[in-house]
Structure formats: C-alpha cells, structure tokens
Amino acid sequence: MFLSKFIIDRHNPSARQALINVQDFHRNLMKRFQSSRQDAGVLYRLDLSKKDPIVYVLSKIEPQNTGQKDMHLKKSRQMDQIILSMINGKRFGFDILVIPSKKVAAEGKKNSRRITLTTELERLKWFQKKALQYGFQVLSIQELNEVNTYGRHGNNSMLLKGYHYQGQLLIEDEEKFRLAYCEGIGPDKAYGFGMLLLL
C-alpha cells in the first residue's frame, strides 16, 4: 500500500470544477492510476482547510504525476511495514469522514435505499458498531461537523451528507483493523469517504 499527498491548484479550471463536482474529482484522481478504483484499491480524503487543498490517497498502486496541472503529487510513501506494525493493543488518534447510514425498504420498489442517520446518537452507535466489526475499540470520539459533498451523476444531482469524527482507538483484532485501514469504513468510498487517518 502507498500513502500519497497531492496538492490541488485552485487556479486550474479543471481543479475548480472538480472541487464542486465529486464525479469530476473522482475521474481526475483516477487518471493518476490508469486503473479502476477497485483494482487500484483507492481511498482518498480531501482537506479544504488549507490555502491550497490537500488530497491524501491510500492505494495498492503508487500514483503517478501526469501532464495535467489540476493536482500535483507532492510525496508518496510505502506503507506495508507500517500496516504490519498495527498490532493488538496499539492506540492511535484517528480522523475520519464517513456517511453513517442504514438501508430501508423503498415502498413499491424491489431494492432498498440508503438513508443517512439523522441524530448524533444514532450516528455514534453506527460508528461503534463499525468499530466492533473492524476489530477496534473506540476510546473517545467527537463529532466535529457535517460535510456536504455535491456532484452530478448523468442528469441527476448528488448530495452526500457526511460527518467528520476525531478520537482515540485501541486495536483489538489486528487483521480486521488492517482491513478497515486498507479498504475504508462505510459507503461512498469512491467519493472521498471512509478513509481512516491515523494520528
């Protein structure tokens, strides 16, 4: 696995468009891999708090700079040994953007639909359940803010409502935890959600 850092050029027209349409952002990022997101194992997290936005990317394949000027690969780090050091009993600070949600039956339709959980208590219970599923205990957690992500899928507009969490965790099942780290937590990973940043 590789952990990479890209710097986005806000002055670039393609970058500005990608920052307002998550579908365009996904497409621009994947050009650095020349592979499907699933094959490349790509998770990413967009940080807009800086003057020049940063994208952190975790992937099976090392990304490459292309001739495009919308984002520049600043550095890339091989993570395999670090992942192997994620063992039972280790504690980490964490930062994550996720979409706490559940599937509900859609009236008159064959398939269920996914809805975002509406209360903070429901969302925290959802995260605790994910922690149990992925082999870690949440020692402390704080819901910082709601993060709305927009885009277009064909002729339809998209609104993805995510939540930003920080806290402390304890690894209890290292194999499950490494899976969470490498594959992400929750839905819409193609759109910048689910990447577990360890502090």
DRENDO-1510 file (C-alpha; in Angstrom, 1 decimal, always signed):
<recs>
REC; n; res; u; v; w
REC; 1; MET; +0.0; +0.0; +0.0 .
REC; 2; PHE; +1.0; +3.6; -0.7 .
REC; 3; LEU; +0.0; +6.8; +1.2 .
REC; 4; SER; +0.3; +9.8; -1.1 .
REC; 5; LYS; -0.2; +13.5; -0.8 .
REC; 6; PHE; -1.4; +15.7; -3.6 .
REC; 7; ILE; -1.7; +19.5; -3.7 .
REC; 8; ILE; -4.6; +20.9; -5.7 .
REC; 9; ASP; -4.1; +24.1; -7.8 .
REC; 10; ARG; -7.1; +26.2; -7.2 .
REC; 11; HIS; -6.2; +28.4; -10.1 .
REC; 12; ASN; -6.5; +25.5; -12.6 .
REC; 13; PRO; -10.0; +25.4; -14.2 .
REC; 14; SER; -10.2; +21.6; -14.1 .
REC; 15; ALA; -9.4; +21.7; -10.4 .
REC; 16; ARG; -12.0; +24.3; -9.7 .
REC; 17; GLN; -14.6; +22.3; -11.5 .
REC; 18; ALA; -13.6; +19.1; -9.7 .
REC; 19; LEU; -14.0; +20.8; -6.3 .
REC; 20; ILE; -17.7; +21.5; -7.0 .
REC; 21; ASN; -18.5; +18.1; -8.6 .
REC; 22; VAL; -17.3; +15.0; -6.9 .
REC; 23; GLN; -17.7; +12.9; -10.0 .
REC; 24; ASP; -15.2; +15.1; -11.8 .
REC; 25; PHE; -12.9; +14.9; -8.8 .
REC; 26; HIS; -13.0; +11.1; -8.8 .
REC; 27; ARG; -12.3; +11.0; -12.6 .
REC; 28; ASN; -9.4; +13.4; -12.3 .
REC; 29; LEU; -7.8; +11.5; -9.4 .
REC; 30; MET; -8.2; +8.1; -11.1 .
REC; 31; LYS; -6.2; +9.3; -14.1 .
REC; 32; ARG; -3.1; +9.1; -11.8 .
REC; 33; PHE; -3.6; +5.3; -11.7 .
REC; 34; GLN; -4.9; +4.3; -15.2 .
REC; 35; SER; -6.9; +1.6; -13.4 .
REC; 36; SER; -10.3; +1.1; -11.8 .
REC; 37; ARG; -10.7; +2.3; -8.2 .
REC; 38; GLN; -11.3; -1.3; -7.1 .
REC; 39; ASP; -8.2; -2.6; -8.8 .
REC; 40; ALA; -6.0; +0.2; -7.5 .
REC; 41; GLY; -7.6; +0.0; -4.0 .
REC; 42; VAL; -8.0; +3.8; -3.9 .
REC; 43; LEU; -9.3; +5.6; -0.8 .
REC; 44; TYR; -8.9; +9.4; -0.5 .
REC; 45; ARG; -9.6; +12.3; +1.8 .
REC; 46; LEU; -9.9; +15.9; +0.7 .
REC; 47; ASP; -8.7; +18.6; +3.1 .
REC; 48; LEU; -10.0; +22.0; +2.2 .
REC; 49; SER; -8.7; +23.8; +5.3 .
REC; 50; LYS; -5.5; +24.9; +3.7 .
REC; 51; LYS; -5.0; +27.7; +1.1 .
REC; 52; ASP; -4.0; +25.0; -1.4 .
REC; 53; PRO; -6.3; +22.0; -0.8 .
REC; 54; ILE; -4.6; +18.7; +0.0 .
REC; 55; VAL; -5.7; +15.2; -1.0 .
REC; 56; TYR; -4.5; +12.2; +0.9 .
REC; 57; VAL; -4.6; +9.0; -1.1 .
REC; 58; LEU; -4.2; +5.4; +0.1 .
REC; 59; SER; -3.8; +2.9; -2.7 .
REC; 60; LYS; -2.4; -0.5; -3.7 .
REC; 61; ILE; -0.7; +1.1; -6.7 .
REC; 62; GLU; +1.7; +4.0; -6.5 .
REC; 63; PRO; +0.1; +7.0; -8.2 .
REC; 64; GLN; +1.9; +9.0; -11.0 .
REC; 65; ASN; +2.0; +12.6; -11.9 .
REC; 66; THR; +0.5; +13.2; -15.3 .
REC; 67; GLY; +0.6; +16.1; -17.7 .
REC; 68; GLN; -2.5; +17.5; -16.1 .
REC; 69; LYS; -2.0; +20.6; -13.9 .
REC; 70; ASP; -5.0; +20.3; -11.6 .
REC; 71; MET; -3.2; +18.5; -8.8 .
REC; 72; HIS; +0.4; +17.7; -8.1 .
REC; 73; LEU; +1.8; +14.6; -6.4 .
REC; 74; LYS; +3.9; +16.0; -3.5 .
REC; 75; LYS; +5.1; +12.7; -2.0 .
REC; 76; SER; +4.3; +9.0; -1.8 .
REC; 77; ARG; +5.2; +6.6; +1.0 .
REC; 78; GLN; +5.3; +2.8; +1.1 .
REC; 79; MET; +3.0; +1.7; +3.9 .
REC; 80; ASP; +3.3; -2.1; +4.1 .
REC; 81; GLN; +5.7; -2.2; +7.1 .
REC; 82; ILE; +3.7; +0.4; +9.0 .
REC; 83; ILE; +0.5; -1.6; +8.4 .
REC; 84; LEU; +2.2; -4.7; +9.8 .
REC; 85; SER; +3.0; -2.7; +12.9 .
REC; 86; MET; -0.7; -2.1; +13.6 .
REC; 87; ILE; -1.0; -4.8; +16.2 .
REC; 88; ASN; -3.3; -5.7; +19.1 .
REC; 89; GLY; -3.0; -3.3; +22.0 .
REC; 90; LYS; -1.8; -0.3; +19.9 .
REC; 91; ARG; -3.6; +3.0; +20.4 .
REC; 92; PHE; -4.0; +5.7; +17.8 .
REC; 93; GLY; -5.6; +9.0; +17.3 .
REC; 94; PHE; -7.9; +8.9; +14.3 .
REC; 95; ASP; -9.6; +11.3; +11.9 .
REC; 96; ILE; -12.3; +10.1; +9.6 .
REC; 97; LEU; -15.1; +11.4; +7.3 .
REC; 98; VAL; -17.9; +8.9; +7.0 .
REC; 99; ILE; -21.6; +8.6; +6.0 .
REC; 100; PRO; -23.4; +6.9; +8.9 .
REC; 101; SER; -26.4; +5.3; +7.2 .
REC; 102; LYS; -28.8; +2.4; +7.0 .
REC; 103; LYS; -30.8; +0.7; +4.3 .
REC; 104; VAL; -34.6; +0.9; +4.3 .
REC; 105; ALA; -37.2; -0.7; +2.1 .
REC; 106; ALA; -38.4; +1.6; -0.6 .
REC; 107; GLU; -42.2; +1.5; -0.9 .
REC; 108; GLY; -43.3; -0.1; -4.1 .
REC; 109; LYS; -39.7; -0.9; -5.2 .
REC; 110; LYS; -37.7; -4.1; -5.2 .
REC; 111; ASN; -34.5; -2.6; -4.0 .
REC; 112; SER; -33.9; -0.9; -0.6 .
REC; 113; ARG; -32.4; +2.6; -0.4 .
REC; 114; ARG; -29.8; +4.1; +1.8 .
REC; 115; ILE; -30.6; +6.9; +4.2 .
REC; 116; THR; -28.2; +9.0; +6.4 .
REC; 117; LEU; -28.9; +8.7; +10.1 .
REC; 118; THR; -30.4; +11.8; +11.5 .
REC; 119; THR; -29.4; +12.0; +15.1 .
REC; 120; GLU; -25.9; +12.3; +16.6 .
REC; 121; LEU; -26.6; +9.3; +19.0 .
REC; 122; GLU; -27.7; +7.1; +16.0 .
REC; 123; ARG; -24.5; +8.1; +14.1 .
REC; 124; LEU; -22.2; +7.4; +17.1 .
REC; 125; LYS; -23.9; +4.0; +17.6 .
REC; 126; TRP; -23.3; +3.3; +13.9 .
REC; 127; PHE; -19.6; +4.1; +14.3 .
REC; 128; GLN; -19.3; +1.9; +17.4 .
REC; 129; LYS; -20.9; -1.0; +15.5 .
REC; 130; LYS; -18.3; -0.5; +12.7 .
REC; 131; ALA; -15.5; -0.4; +15.2 .
REC; 132; LEU; -16.6; -3.8; +16.6 .
REC; 133; GLN; -16.9; -5.2; +13.0 .
REC; 134; TYR; -13.4; -4.0; +12.2 .
REC; 135; GLY; -11.5; -5.0; +15.3 .
REC; 136; PHE; -11.0; -1.8; +17.3 .
REC; 137; GLN; -12.4; -0.2; +20.4 .
REC; 138; VAL; -13.4; +3.5; +20.4 .
REC; 139; LEU; -11.8; +5.0; +23.5 .
REC; 140; SER; -13.1; +8.5; +22.7 .
REC; 141; ILE; -14.9; +10.2; +19.8 .
REC; 142; GLN; -16.2; +13.6; +18.9 .
REC; 143; GLU; -18.5; +14.5; +16.0 .
REC; 144; LEU; -17.0; +17.8; +14.7 .
REC; 145; ASN; -19.2; +18.8; +11.8 .
REC; 146; GLU; -21.4; +17.9; +8.9 .
REC; 147; VAL; -19.7; +17.8; +5.5 .
REC; 148; ASN; -21.9; +18.1; +2.4 .
REC; 149; THR; -20.4; +16.9; -0.9 .
REC; 150; TYR; -22.0; +17.7; -4.2 .
REC; 151; GLY; -21.9; +16.3; -7.8 .
REC; 152; ARG; -23.8; +15.1; -10.8 .
REC; 153; HIS; -24.5; +11.6; -11.9 .
REC; 154; GLY; -25.7; +11.8; -15.5 .
REC; 155; ASN; -28.6; +14.2; -15.4 .
REC; 156; ASN; -29.2; +13.8; -11.6 .
REC; 157; SER; -27.7; +16.0; -8.9 .
REC; 158; MET; -25.9; +14.3; -6.0 .
REC; 159; LEU; -25.8; +15.3; -2.3 .
REC; 160; LEU; -23.7; +13.2; +0.0 .
REC; 161; LYS; -24.1; +14.1; +3.7 .
REC; 162; GLY; -21.1; +13.0; +5.7 .
REC; 163; TYR; -19.8; +13.6; +9.2 .
REC; 164; HIS; -16.3; +14.4; +10.5 .
REC; 165; TYR; -15.1; +12.5; +13.5 .
REC; 166; GLN; -11.9; +12.6; +15.6 .
REC; 167; GLY; -11.0; +10.4; +18.6 .
REC; 168; GLN; -8.8; +7.7; +20.1 .
REC; 169; LEU; -8.9; +4.0; +19.3 .
REC; 170; LEU; -7.4; +0.7; +20.5 .
REC; 171; ILE; -6.7; -2.2; +18.2 .
REC; 172; GLU; -8.3; -5.5; +19.4 .
REC; 173; ASP; -8.2; -7.6; +16.3 .
REC; 174; GLU; -5.2; -6.5; +14.1 .
REC; 175; GLU; -6.3; -8.4; +11.0 .
REC; 176; LYS; -9.8; -6.9; +10.9 .
REC; 177; PHE; -8.3; -3.5; +11.7 .
REC; 178; ARG; -5.8; -3.6; +8.9 .
REC; 179; LEU; -8.8; -4.4; +6.6 .
REC; 180; ALA; -10.6; -1.3; +7.8 .
REC; 181; TYR; -7.4; +0.8; +7.2 .
REC; 182; CYS; -6.8; -0.6; +3.7 .
REC; 183; GLU; -10.4; -0.8; +2.5 .
REC; 184; GLY; -12.1; +2.0; +4.4 .
REC; 185; ILE; -15.3; +2.2; +6.5 .
REC; 186; GLY; -18.8; +2.8; +5.3 .
REC; 187; PRO; -20.4; +3.7; +1.9 .
REC; 188; ASP; -19.3; +6.1; -0.9 .
REC; 189; LYS; -15.6; +5.4; -0.7 .
REC; 190; ALA; -15.3; +6.4; -4.3 .
REC; 191; TYR; -16.3; +10.0; -3.3 .
REC; 192; GLY; -13.8; +10.7; -0.5 .
REC; 193; PHE; -15.4; +8.9; +2.5 .
REC; 194; GLY; -14.3; +6.1; +4.7 .
REC; 195; MET; -10.5; +6.7; +4.8 .
REC; 196; LEU; -9.1; +6.2; +8.3 .
REC; 197; LEU; -6.4; +8.7; +9.0 .
REC; 198; LEU; -4.2; +7.7; +12.0 .
REC; 199; LEU; -2.6; +10.5; +14.1 .
</recs>
